[in-house]
Amino acid sequence: MNIDSNTSWNEAGKAGLVFGLFSTLCLSLKQLAGLSGSSALTITASAILWAVEFFGCIFLMRRYLIRMRDRFSADMADCKSFGKRTALLSGLILAAAATYFILKMPSEETNKLIADATASLGSEERLRFAKAMDSFPLVFFFIQWFYCFIYGTILSSILSRYIIIEDIFKGGDDKL
């Protein structure tokens, strides 16, 4: 059964909001760990939160795909489409939050990062690098959004296949 586009977008919007807020929460906690001043705490917290976010998104995607399958009798194509739409919308939320954090980074910290990155460059390359830094938030936004979309698309493609197979074999021979 194919689900109509409006229903799919509506459900993907709800799921995308949950995914986006979950990922933004993990990102915020990473930022808070960075404010501690301890590099060991920052690295440890970032690694743990990355794993929580990575596996949490797998868990959430599986949960929402099963919900989609059961609630709307969705087939594999519907689940893939739903997953892509969810990834697109959640990526938008996470990319906006990550870009916001970059824009709100203190200028002295930003200047230190630029100085460290350009220490071995000549004056002309430093000037080009400084010009490129002006467009960095915009470029970062689109890269983050694209990454989230690709990750979610691949994840939903893999999971939708297994979720439909699970449903076929759940009831025994009577469904075959």
VEXGU-503515 format. One line per field, with one value per residue: x, y, z of N, C-alpha, C in turn; residue in three letters; residue number from 1. Coordinates in Angstrom, 3 decimals. Layout:
<baros>
n.xx	c(X_...) $
n.yy	c(Y_...) $
n.zz	c(Z_...) $
ca.xx	c(X_...) $
ca.yy	c(Y_...) $
ca.zz	c(Z_...) $
c.xx	c(X_...) $
c.yy	c(Y_...) $
c.zz	c(Z_...) $
rest	c(Ala_...) $
nr	c(NUM_...) $
</baros>
This chain:
<baros>
n.xx	c(0.841_0.654_1.461_-0.091_1.421_1.200_0.606_2.912_4.891_3.971_4.225_6.961_7.875_7.215_8.784_11.284_11.587_11.891_14.268_16.014_15.982_16.982_19.593_20.542_20.494_22.525_24.675_24.686_25.360_27.944_29.113_28.878_30.574_32.942_33.275_34.267_36.993_38.777_40.622_40.675_38.187_36.526_37.179_36.530_33.793_32.803_33.305_31.714_29.187_28.968_28.754_26.360_24.608_24.877_24.087_21.673_20.210_19.978_18.389_16.089_15.301_14.692_12.576_10.676_10.294_9.175_6.850_5.677_5.300_3.496_1.361_0.425_0.428_2.702_4.833_8.106_9.092_7.614_8.593_11.301_11.067_9.858_11.955_13.987_12.799_12.523_15.224_16.063_14.609_15.313_18.031_18.111_17.366_19.459_21.699_21.157_21.300_23.969_25.328_24.501_25.848_28.460_28.406_28.000_30.328_32.911_34.751_37.497_38.217_37.654_39.483_41.865_41.726_41.854_44.375_45.996_45.482_46.488_49.159_51.410_51.199_51.732_51.506_49.739_48.226_47.058_45.353_43.555_42.514_41.262_39.237_37.817_36.870_34.756_32.590_32.341_30.377_28.015_28.794_29.423_26.884_25.470_27.070_26.786_24.022_23.796_25.349_23.774_21.466_22.420_23.341_20.921_19.390_20.792_20.673_17.856_17.315_18.638_17.442_14.681_14.395_14.886_12.934_10.538_10.908_10.983_8.309_6.991_7.751_6.875_4.285_4.249_3.643_1.225_1.235_2.686) $
n.yy	c(-1.182_2.113_5.069_8.241_11.286_13.601_12.548_11.060_13.095_14.562_12.725_12.286_14.820_15.045_12.955_13.829_16.139_15.051_13.541_15.633_17.279_15.477_15.002_17.613_18.026_16.222_17.478_19.926_19.067_18.179_20.631_21.854_20.196_20.930_23.459_23.018_23.119_21.110_19.008_16.241_15.523_16.714_15.308_12.673_12.927_13.821_11.594_9.628_10.831_11.025_8.310_7.722_9.371_8.338_5.567_5.979_7.299_5.211_3.449_5.088_5.493_2.879_2.383_4.334_3.536_0.994_1.754_3.215_1.183_-0.521_1.161_2.323_0.310_0.200_-0.327_-1.446_0.600_2.812_3.048_3.617_6.072_7.614_7.540_8.958_11.481_12.096_12.195_14.360_16.496_16.367_16.726_19.356_20.705_19.970_20.950_23.687_24.221_23.497_25.332_27.664_27.402_27.684_30.305_31.671_31.303_32.484_35.405_35.589_32.934_31.991_33.524_32.477_29.830_30.312_31.513_29.372_27.564_28.877_29.290_28.277_29.328_31.670_35.305_35.993_33.660_33.567_35.757_34.910_32.723_33.988_35.354_33.159_32.154_33.794_32.755_30.335_29.462_29.170_27.271_25.176_24.671_23.567_21.319_19.843_19.401_17.882_15.648_14.575_13.965_12.019_10.028_9.359_8.500_6.250_4.703_4.371_2.995_0.565_-0.348_-0.390_-2.497_-4.748_-4.450_-4.834_-7.492_-8.705_-8.357_-9.987_-12.582_-12.695_-13.614_-16.283_-19.067_-18.372_-15.828_-15.911) $
n.zz	c(0.000_-0.929_0.705_0.939_-0.167_1.483_4.033_4.486_4.487_6.687_8.838_8.627_9.223_11.948_13.004_12.118_13.617_16.184_15.808_15.056_17.354_19.253_18.233_18.338_21.088_21.865_20.575_21.943_24.514_23.996_23.432_25.935_27.428_26.249_27.272_29.759_29.953_30.283_28.349_28.259_29.349_27.476_25.100_25.843_26.539_24.083_22.424_23.663_23.482_20.717_20.034_21.393_19.992_17.361_17.587_18.842_16.865_15.039_16.529_16.910_14.223_13.437_15.185_14.352_11.696_12.021_13.309_11.262_9.374_10.765_11.472_9.093_7.253_5.636_2.821_1.653_-0.036_0.807_3.408_2.913_1.581_3.589_5.472_4.080_3.890_6.588_7.306_5.751_6.908_9.659_9.441_8.606_10.954_12.730_11.308_11.312_14.068_14.635_13.022_14.251_16.717_15.795_14.837_17.209_18.522_20.605_19.635_20.227_20.513_17.968_16.489_17.517_16.595_13.829_13.678_14.529_12.471_10.250_10.706_9.370_6.870_4.166_3.857_1.786_1.436_3.938_3.824_1.819_3.176_5.327_3.943_3.010_5.400_6.006_4.610_5.787_7.834_6.254_4.321_6.049_7.128_4.886_4.331_6.717_6.672_4.319_5.053_7.160_5.716_3.893_5.682_7.014_4.828_3.876_6.197_6.508_4.166_4.570_6.994_6.357_4.639_6.285_8.212_6.851_6.060_8.600_9.324_7.483_8.233_10.805_11.474_10.794_8.538_7.376_6.266_3.973) $
ca.xx	c(0.000_1.412_0.926_-0.109_2.575_0.954_0.741_4.333_5.602_3.531_4.877_8.403_8.104_7.195_9.974_12.446_11.704_12.456_15.666_16.760_16.132_17.884_20.955_20.908_20.798_23.869_25.613_24.739_26.130_29.343_29.552_29.036_31.798_34.054_33.428_34.880_38.406_39.554_40.617_40.339_36.740_35.923_37.367_35.745_32.370_32.487_33.269_30.532_27.985_28.903_28.216_24.957_23.862_24.928_23.240_20.342_19.520_19.624_17.251_14.918_14.869_14.040_11.298_9.734_9.957_8.225_5.585_5.125_4.850_2.329_0.248_-0.081_0.670_3.675_5.745_9.504_9.255_7.065_9.526_12.490_10.669_9.682_13.288_14.657_12.163_12.898_16.636_16.141_14.077_16.111_19.310_17.909_17.378_20.806_22.603_20.884_21.827_25.434_25.759_24.279_26.967_29.650_28.255_28.069_31.641_33.577_35.675_38.889_38.413_37.686_40.771_42.905_41.636_42.353_45.824_46.607_45.334_47.246_50.507_52.439_50.876_52.244_50.531_48.708_47.332_46.284_44.304_42.553_41.877_40.356_38.072_37.055_36.231_33.500_31.516_32.408_29.106_27.087_29.311_29.264_25.459_25.096_27.790_26.138_22.705_24.035_25.793_22.603_20.585_23.029_23.314_19.542_18.944_21.415_20.110_16.469_17.339_19.020_16.458_13.360_14.434_14.769_11.669_9.504_11.165_10.527_6.847_6.569_7.991_6.355_3.057_4.370_3.418_-0.024_1.427_3.425) $
ca.yy	c(0.000_3.358_6.124_9.493_12.147_14.490_11.769_10.727_14.315_14.911_11.799_12.555_16.073_14.742_12.159_14.691_17.017_14.252_13.271_16.887_17.704_14.514_15.288_18.933_17.816_15.636_18.530_20.892_18.457_18.222_22.016_22.067_19.496_21.741_24.627_22.613_23.467_19.873_18.361_14.826_15.454_17.079_14.204_11.532_13.247_13.876_10.225_8.959_11.446_10.641_6.945_7.808_9.953_7.408_4.403_6.497_7.544_3.900_2.981_5.908_5.234_1.569_2.548_5.075_2.741_-0.040_2.460_3.536_-0.087_-1.039_2.115_2.647_-0.843_0.703_-1.287_-1.034_1.885_3.839_3.217_4.316_7.457_8.222_7.711_10.053_12.743_12.328_12.603_15.714_17.474_16.375_17.330_20.801_21.177_19.822_21.869_25.040_24.313_23.471_26.614_28.643_27.288_28.254_31.763_32.202_31.030_33.747_35.847_35.271_31.512_31.899_34.077_31.525_28.722_30.793_31.692_28.042_26.947_29.611_29.578_27.909_29.918_32.999_36.383_35.945_32.535_33.955_36.653_34.070_31.919_34.876_35.577_31.910_31.984_34.535_31.896_29.045_29.002_28.743_26.018_24.171_24.349_22.666_20.059_19.127_18.987_16.813_14.483_14.015_13.394_10.780_9.042_8.926_7.785_4.922_3.996_3.974_1.982_-0.710_-0.783_-0.656_-3.845_-5.744_-4.274_-5.483_-8.933_-9.088_-8.397_-11.129_-13.813_-12.593_-14.379_-17.669_-19.406_-17.859_-14.554_-16.140) $
ca.zz	c(0.000_-0.958_1.556_0.200_0.085_2.622_5.264_4.632_4.902_8.034_9.767_8.555_9.950_13.380_13.307_11.894_14.774_17.278_15.457_15.100_18.745_19.894_17.768_18.864_22.499_21.929_20.188_23.046_25.598_23.568_23.613_27.378_27.840_25.761_28.140_31.030_29.933_30.348_27.038_28.446_29.513_26.200_24.154_26.323_26.395_22.650_21.901_24.216_22.910_19.308_20.010_21.800_18.868_16.231_17.858_19.147_15.593_14.495_17.323_16.590_12.843_13.447_15.893_13.518_10.517_12.467_13.549_9.944_8.800_11.482_11.511_7.755_6.370_4.667_2.216_1.731_-0.725_1.696_4.527_2.400_1.325_4.905_6.054_3.376_4.285_7.982_7.301_5.196_7.863_10.888_9.075_8.583_12.343_13.278_10.606_11.812_15.437_14.575_12.467_15.320_17.660_15.157_14.790_18.570_19.099_20.952_18.592_20.574_20.216_16.515_16.047_17.896_15.644_12.540_13.819_14.553_11.151_9.230_11.206_8.398_5.575_3.871_4.057_0.747_1.758_5.126_3.364_1.164_4.213_6.061_3.090_2.986_6.706_6.009_4.100_6.476_8.419_5.207_3.772_7.101_7.190_3.808_4.503_7.820_6.191_3.354_5.816_7.849_4.705_3.383_6.769_7.203_3.639_3.907_7.342_6.231_3.109_5.190_7.984_5.775_4.072_7.354_8.922_6.043_6.168_9.943_9.320_6.677_8.960_12.177_11.688_10.382_7.134_6.856_5.547_2.728) $
c.xx	c(0.884_0.695_0.935_1.015_2.386_1.123_2.200_5.142_5.238_4.219_6.389_8.752_8.144_8.452_11.240_12.673_12.327_13.933_16.517_16.997_17.070_19.339_21.439_21.227_22.195_24.933_25.773_25.546_27.618_29.911_29.775_30.289_33.029_34.312_34.118_36.350_39.317_39.482_40.267_38.827_36.036_36.005_36.516_34.256_31.963_32.389_32.022_29.258_27.846_28.298_26.730_24.114_23.767_23.961_21.817_19.549_19.127_18.380_15.980_14.392_14.150_12.649_10.265_9.359_8.977_6.857_4.887_4.550_3.537_1.124_-0.392_0.050_1.636_4.515_7.167_9.728_8.738_8.025_10.785_12.197_10.508_11.046_14.067_14.099_12.506_14.334_16.799_15.717_14.882_17.486_19.242_17.985_18.782_21.787_22.400_21.456_23.351_25.983_25.577_25.429_28.247_29.571_28.378_29.398_32.328_34.654_37.129_39.199_38.497_39.024_41.927_42.913_42.186_43.868_46.548_46.580_46.207_48.686_51.582_52.203_51.526_51.138_49.406_47.717_46.482_45.117_43.185_41.793_40.886_39.098_37.189_36.312_34.909_32.328_31.479_31.083_28.103_27.514_29.125_27.807_25.081_25.822_27.136_24.770_22.836_24.454_24.605_21.655_21.132_22.985_21.899_19.002_19.512_20.816_18.687_16.406_17.681_17.920_15.101_13.300_14.205_13.453_10.520_9.680_10.701_9.011_6.329_6.660_7.430_5.173_3.154_4.046_2.165_0.125_2.111_2.521) $
c.yy	c(1.241_4.420_7.419_10.414_13.042_13.767_11.437_11.936_14.711_14.024_12.014_13.855_15.858_13.971_13.003_15.655_16.279_13.966_14.532_17.374_16.772_14.803_16.639_18.852_17.224_16.670_19.556_20.344_18.394_19.630_22.330_21.384_20.287_22.968_24.298_22.994_22.251_19.170_16.886_14.650_15.745_15.923_13.001_11.763_13.270_12.478_9.489_9.521_11.151_9.247_6.941_8.341_8.970_6.241_4.819_6.768_6.229_3.374_3.763_5.629_3.887_1.678_3.251_4.316_1.623_0.590_2.783_2.273_-0.556_-0.106_2.336_1.493_-0.464_-0.434_-0.724_0.335_3.038_4.116_3.953_5.801_8.224_8.500_8.850_11.409_13.097_12.826_14.031_16.760_17.523_16.981_18.841_21.384_21.110_20.791_23.304_25.220_24.352_24.788_27.726_28.608_27.877_29.774_32.401_31.914_32.355_34.113_35.541_33.796_31.299_32.403_33.140_30.332_29.120_30.959_30.353_27.392_27.608_29.896_29.295_28.509_31.287_34.033_36.353_34.811_32.846_34.852_35.862_33.218_32.756_35.170_34.329_31.693_32.746_33.671_30.539_28.611_28.495_27.405_24.896_23.720_23.321_21.325_19.221_18.595_17.804_15.528_13.802_13.343_12.066_9.690_8.489_8.129_6.370_4.086_3.522_2.931_0.610_-1.214_-1.122_-2.052_-4.894_-5.639_-4.932_-6.999_-9.449_-9.263_-9.618_-12.417_-13.813_-13.514_-15.836_-17.840_-18.786_-16.549_-14.747_-16.443) $
c.zz	c(0.000_-0.143_0.759_0.698_1.311_3.956_5.526_5.102_6.326_9.073_9.785_9.289_11.451_13.792_13.146_13.037_15.953_17.023_15.594_16.518_19.513_19.514_18.277_20.346_22.662_21.587_21.305_24.217_25.261_23.770_25.093_27.909_27.397_26.617_29.455_31.098_29.975_29.000_27.160_28.581_28.191_25.204_24.555_26.130_24.927_22.054_22.387_23.584_21.421_19.192_20.384_20.645_17.699_16.446_18.235_17.885_14.918_15.214_16.970_15.181_12.774_14.077_15.011_12.250_10.872_12.710_12.226_9.292_9.444_11.397_10.144_6.767_5.256_4.101_2.261_1.070_0.139_2.851_4.097_2.190_2.632_5.552_5.410_3.800_5.728_8.064_6.789_6.223_9.163_10.625_9.034_9.995_12.918_12.615_11.082_13.212_15.434_14.028_13.492_16.328_17.085_15.163_16.173_19.263_19.413_19.930_18.934_20.304_18.709_15.981_16.372_16.939_14.278_12.593_13.827_13.175_10.099_9.639_10.167_7.014_5.413_4.000_3.020_1.009_2.985_4.745_2.676_2.177_5.005_5.257_3.054_4.299_6.799_5.542_4.803_7.100_7.380_4.608_4.783_7.214_6.131_3.890_5.599_7.380_5.232_4.074_6.508_6.863_4.186_4.446_6.958_6.029_3.612_5.033_7.060_5.121_3.669_6.109_7.373_5.173_5.159_8.121_8.160_6.102_7.530_9.959_8.552_7.497_10.380_12.419_11.297_8.916_6.542_6.087_4.193_1.605) $
rest	c(Met_Asn_Ile_Asp_Ser_Asn_Thr_Ser_Trp_Asn_Glu_Ala_Gly_Lys_Ala_Gly_Leu_Val_Phe_Gly_Leu_Phe_Ser_Thr_Leu_Cys_Leu_Ser_Leu_Lys_Gln_Leu_Ala_Gly_Leu_Ser_Gly_Ser_Ser_Ala_Leu_Thr_Ile_Thr_Ala_Ser_Ala_Ile_Leu_Trp_Ala_Val_Glu_Phe_Phe_Gly_Cys_Ile_Phe_Leu_Met_Arg_Arg_Tyr_Leu_Ile_Arg_Met_Arg_Asp_Arg_Phe_Ser_Ala_Asp_Met_Ala_Asp_Cys_Lys_Ser_Phe_Gly_Lys_Arg_Thr_Ala_Leu_Leu_Ser_Gly_Leu_Ile_Leu_Ala_Ala_Ala_Ala_Thr_Tyr_Phe_Ile_Leu_Lys_Met_Pro_Ser_Glu_Glu_Thr_Asn_Lys_Leu_Ile_Ala_Asp_Ala_Thr_Ala_Ser_Leu_Gly_Ser_Glu_Glu_Arg_Leu_Arg_Phe_Ala_Lys_Ala_Met_Asp_Ser_Phe_Pro_Leu_Val_Phe_Phe_Phe_Ile_Gln_Trp_Phe_Tyr_Cys_Phe_Ile_Tyr_Gly_Thr_Ile_Leu_Ser_Ser_Ile_Leu_Ser_Arg_Tyr_Ile_Ile_Ile_Glu_Asp_Ile_Phe_Lys_Gly_Gly_Asp_Asp_Lys_Leu) $
nr	c(1_2_3_4_5_6_7_8_9_10_11_12_13_14_15_16_17_18_19_20_21_22_23_24_25_26_27_28_29_30_31_32_33_34_35_36_37_38_39_40_41_42_43_44_45_46_47_48_49_50_51_52_53_54_55_56_57_58_59_60_61_62_63_64_65_66_67_68_69_70_71_72_73_74_75_76_77_78_79_80_81_82_83_84_85_86_87_88_89_90_91_92_93_94_95_96_97_98_99_100_101_102_103_104_105_106_107_108_109_110_111_112_113_114_115_116_117_118_119_120_121_122_123_124_125_126_127_128_129_130_131_132_133_134_135_136_137_138_139_140_141_142_143_144_145_146_147_148_149_150_151_152_153_154_155_156_157_158_159_160_161_162_163_164_165_166_167_168_169_170_171_172_173_174_175_176) $
</baros>
